[in-house]
């Protein structure tokens, strides 16, 4: 049998080779003074304004970079 004929196999792109966006995490204080407020930031600010709320920040779409 000859191995020269057949379907060409395409290589799959590894998931580590794809570029992804990276966002900085910002706290509610940053969202409060933001010049261009977004829905995600305003929702986070509202949740953090309640007494006893604990948060670790929210990804800011204005700080998006390629990684």
N, C-alpha and C positions, 0 to 999 in steps of 0.2 A: 504494500500500500504506500502511496506517496503522501507525504505530509505537507506538501507545498500548496495543495488546494484546500480550500475550506473558508469558513467565515472568519473575517478579521475580528479579533477580540479588542474591544476598546478598554483602555485603562480607566478605572473610576478615580475621580478626584478624591484624595483623602480628606477627611473632615478637618484635619489640622492645616491643610494647605489653603483653605478658604479664608478670606478676610472677613472679620466680623467687626461690628461697631462696638466701641467701648464707651461707657457713660460714667461720669463721676457721680458719686453719691453725695447728695447735698442734704442738709438739715432744714428744718422748718424755718429757721431764721433767714436762711438764704432765699427760700421761696417767698418769704414775707417782703423782701426788698427787691425782688426781681422786677426788671423793667418790662419783660415780656412774659407774663404769667401763663402757665399752661394748666390744663385741666388736672393732670396728675399731681402737679405741685400744689394746686389750690385744695385738692381733696386731702392731701397729706397735711397741709397746714391746718385745715379744719379739724382733722382727727387729733393732731398734736396739741390743739388749743384747749382740749378737754382736760380737766384735772386728773392726774395719775397716768396719763398716756405715756407709753414707752415706744420709741421708734428708733430705727437704725439708719434712717435716711431714705431718700427716694432717688432713682436714677434720673438725672437731669438731661433732657433732650438737647439742651443748648450747649452741652459740653461733649457732644458726640465726636469721636475720633475713630479713624481706622486703626485696627490693631494688627 
